[in-house]
C-alpha cells in the first residue's frame, strides 16, 4: 500500500488565541475541551493523525480516558510510531500550558496543510469515548524519556518560543569519554547557593551548549532563567536511593586561555527506565593548569591534589549528594597519581568504590613500560631514522609508503606513550618487509643516512628485537585500537584488558601460579624468581625461536642472546605491572572476563549456560522458567547469611560432625573439658554423637551433640577451680590454646620454655575473645586446594580437573596415565577421583563409564558411604548428578574444559588453541558417525567397538582391495566403503554426513626419510595429505554450531623438518608423538595431529596389553628378543639385531620368523584377522604393515567416551563393586588408606 508523505510546516512566534484553537479542535474531533492542558494526554493528536493518515495507527489502542502519565506515554508512543518527525517532550507531558499551546498551534497548521477534505466522523471513530481528562487528575513531576523501539535515533523537537525551550534527549549508558561535547541546557543549571562556580559555569554553557541556548538568556544573570529551577534537587533525590557514577573532567577549555573542571553525574533514572548523565557543577582546581601534552609525566604537588579532592567532596556535601552511594569514579587527570588522590579520599566514604581512572590509556602506558632503554634505542631510533628519510626523500618505494601509510599520526617530538599504536603497527609492518627494506636502502648507498639505516637493518640483534616486539605487542594491539579509534565501551575495554593480563602472565609466570596471580593480582609475585619462568622458557614467539635457531653464533653470540632473553623477560614484567596497576582493583578476574556479556545480555546468561550444559533444548518450555528459578535461588542465597546471624546453634559445622573442630565436652565427674572432634568410621558412629579426643588425657569417647559447646565460649566454660587443682586440666588448657594459636596465627612474646608466662599470655588472649582474628579463625581449614585429593600431601602441583581440589606431582602423572584407561567391560579401570583404588563402585547411568573407590567415598564424602551406595540400584554418580557438594567432594562445573587444559600440547610452534567442546551429559550423548580416510584394515572401527561406542555410520575411503576385503569380512559389511579419497566431493559429504569424527593417515612412502627416493609433501603420495586437509575444511562445523567435531591425522615421525612444519601450519597444531613400544612388543613411533582431548597425556599399558614378544607367540615358540623393530610392508623389517640378520623366534632350536597370527597379536588385532581372500604371507604382512597399532588408537580414542553414546553393558550393574588392577604408580599408603 502506498504511504502518504506529510508536508512539513514551520511555527512562527505569532500570538494565537488558545480559545480559537480549542474551538477548532472541538469541532474537528467532536469533543469538549475547555482547557489547553487537557490535550496533553496525546489522545487528540492520535485521532488527528488517524484523520489525516487513515491506518497510520490503531485507534483501538489509544487510551482516550487518560488519567495519568502512563496513559499519556502510551499515547505519545503510538503517535511517535505514526509520525516519525514528532517525539514526546517533557514539558508537554507535565501539562505546561505554554508548551501545550505552542504544540497545538503547530499541529493545527500541520493539520491544515495535510487535510485532504475527506469526511471523518471523529466521535464514531473512537467508539463514543470521551477524551477530556478529569480535572482532578494528578500532574506528575517525573521526567519521562522515550525513544522509538524501531529506531535507535533520538527524536528532537524544538519550538521557536523565547519563553521556554522544549526538547527530549535520551542519553546512552554512562561511559568514560575523552572530551565533553554536548550537555543539555535544561540540565546545566545550579542552585543559587552555588554562585562561586558561576564564573566558569556560564562560559562553559556558552561554549558547549551554544546550539540550543540563547546568549541573551545567560549574559546578564548568574543563573540563566531558561534553566531548570529544580536542579540539582532532582539529582540529589535520585542519588540518595540509587548508586551513581561521578565523572571529573579537568582542564576543560573555555576559550580565551581559561579552563575549568566539570563534574558530571550518571545514574539510573528509575522513573524513565534509562541511564542518564547530567551536568552537576563546575569547579576551579589547581589541576586545571595541567596540559595533557606537556604535563603528562608530571605529578602535581600532593598538597594541591589533596586540596582539589577536598574541594570536590565539599561541593558534593553542600549539594546534599549521598557519598556512600558513589559506586564508580572517573577522572581524566593527565597523570594516574593525581586521580589516585581523589580515589583514596572518596573511598573513605565507600570502600567498594570502583575507579576507572586507570583504564583510558592503559594500553599506551603498558607499551611505554615495556619499551625499555635497549628496545627504545634499537627500535624507536631506527623507526625515527626511516621516517626522517621518508619525510625528506623525494622518491621512495612502495614498501616505504606502505610502512608510513598513516604517518600523519606520527610526530617525532611526542613521547612514546602518545603514539604507541603507531609504533606497534610500524614494528609489525617492518618485520613483514624486512628484506625489501634492506634491499631498498642498499640501493641508495653510499648516502650517509641510507648507510646508517641499512647497517641497523643488517644487525641481527636489531632484527631479533623487532621480531620479539612484533610478537609481544600483538595482544596489546587490539586494546590500543579500541581505545584510540573504537567507540567508547568500558565493558569491552575491561574484557580486553583482562585477556591481555592473562596472555602476558602465561608468557612470564609458571603455570602453577597463573590463576593465583590473576585472582589476587599480587605484584610481589613478579619479584619472586621461583614463581617466574626461567628466561629460556619465556614465550618469545615462534619467529624468534626460529631466528635464534637459524642464526649462527658468530652473528649472534651467547652474550647477546642472554642479553636479549633478559630484556624479553623484563618487557613482560614491566608491561604486566603497568596493566595490573591500571585495572580496577575491586573487579576480579572472573568479573572482568564476563562483564561484557553480563552488561550487554544479562537476560540471556542463564539460558545460554543451560543450553551449553545440556540442561534444556532450544525453544523448550524449561527456558521460560529459568529466569524465575534463578531469582528464587538468588533470594534464598541472600537470606542464608541473615539466618546465620540469628540466635540459636551458632556452630552448625560441629553439629554436622566436622572433624578438627575445637569443642568443650562434658566428661563425667569433671568440669567442661577442651577437646577436638575426630573422624569416626561407619561401624563406630552413633546417631547424634561425635567422637571427641580430650586434651591432656589422650582418650577419645563419643559425646552427645547436646553436650558439646564451641571452644569460642572459653570464658563461660573455663573452670578456674579445676585449673588450680588438676594438673591434667592445666595441661589440657595449654594444649588446646596452643592449637588455637596456630589456627589464629597468633604469636606470643613468651618462649615455649617459659610455660607459665606463655600460658598466662594465652589465657589473657582467650579471655579477650581470641583477637584480632576472632573466634571464626578457630574453625578448621576447609581449603581443598591446599592438599592433594588423592594422597593428602600439601605439596600440590596443579588443580584436580574433575573435582575442586589439587594434585601433587606424583598423583598428577598417575592421573594423566590412567584417567582414560578402560577395562574390557567398558568402565574405568581406576577410581575417577584418585586413579588408584582396589575396590570400586560403578555408575549406573547409560553411557557413563566412571568408577569410584571406597577410600575416596568414605574419606571425602563421609564414613560408610561406599557400603551405603552399594545398596542403591541404580546409583547415579556425582558427575552425572546436578553439580552440588557431597561432603568435601565438590564436582567442578567446568571439568570438561579443565581436563583438556591438563593435557594441552603447547610445545613447539605456537598456534591458536583448537575449539574446546564441553563434555556432553550422559543422557544426551548420541551414536558416533565416522569418516575414515586411507582406512586400511579398519583399525579405527576395531577400536571404537572395543571401547563400546555405538557407531551409527562408519564410512571408509580405501583403494587397496586386500585391505577392503579384511574390513568387509571381519565386520559383516557394516563399513561403507567409498573408494578413492580424491573423488570425494562436498556433495558426497553432505549426503553421507554429518560426521562427528574424521580420522586418517596418508601414505608415508614419500615422506619418510628412510626412503632415499622420497618425493616430499608436494609430490607423489605425499600430496594425499592435502586431500585429508581439503575434506577436513569441508567437515569443520561453523562457529555457531555447538555440535562436537573431532579429527585425527597420523603420519611417520621421521620426515623432513620442513614437511612436518608445513603439515603443522596447515593443521594449525603441533603433533604428539606416541610410540607403540609402550603398549606392545613392537617399536612403532608415529606423529598424531588432532583436536581429541587428552592426546598429549602419557600412554600406559593396560592389563590386556601384551608388552613382550613372548606373550604374542604360539605354543612351543621362544622369543629371542623382548621388543621387535618397527614392522613395515618389507619382510626384512622382521629381522633383528645389529646387522639385521637375527630372526626373532626359536622353534625346536631353529631360528624362525614371526608368523602372521603373531604379527596380528603384536598389532592388537584378533587372531586370523587378516586371514581372508586366500592372501599369502607377504600380502597379509603388507596390509598389517600399513595399519595402526590398536592399543595406541585405543589410547587416543578413549576421551571420546565423554561425548558419544556407548553400548549398554549387561554383565555388571551399578551396585556391583569391582576390583581394580594394581595402579602403575600405586603405593602401600594408597592400598592401605
Helices and strands as residue ranges (DSSP letters): H 18-29, G 36-41, H 43-52, G 59-61, H 69-82, H 90-93, H 97-114, H 122-125, G 185-187, G 192-197, H 198-208, H 215-218, H 233-239, E 244-255, E 258-269, E 274-283, G 286-289, H 302-319, G 323-325, E 326-331, H 336-346, E 354-355, H 362-370, H 373-375, I 376-380, H 381-392, H 398-403, G 407-409, G 416-419, H 420-432, H 434-444, H 448-457, H 460-472, H 474-485, H 490-508, H 511-520, G 523-527, G 529-531, H 542-550, H 558-582, H 589-600, G 602-604, H 605-612, H 622-644, H 652-655, E 662-665, E 673-678, E 689-694, E 699-704, G 705-707, E 709-710, H 714-717, H 720-725, H 727-744, H 755-767, G 775-778, G 784-786, E 796-799, E 806-808, H 809-818, E 839-842, E 851-853, H 854-856, I 857-861, H 865-869, E 885-886, E 889-890, H 895-902, G 922-924, E 928-933, H 939-946, E 951-957, H 961-970, E 976-977, G 981-983, H 986-992, E 997-1000, G 1020-1024, H 1025-1035, E 1046-1052, H 1057-1067, E 1072-1075, G 1076-1078, E 1085-1090, G 1109-1112, E 1117-1119, G 1131-1134, E 1145-1147, E 1150-1152, H 1156-1163, H 1177-1185, H 1190-1197, G 1198-1202, E 1217-1219, H 1228-1231
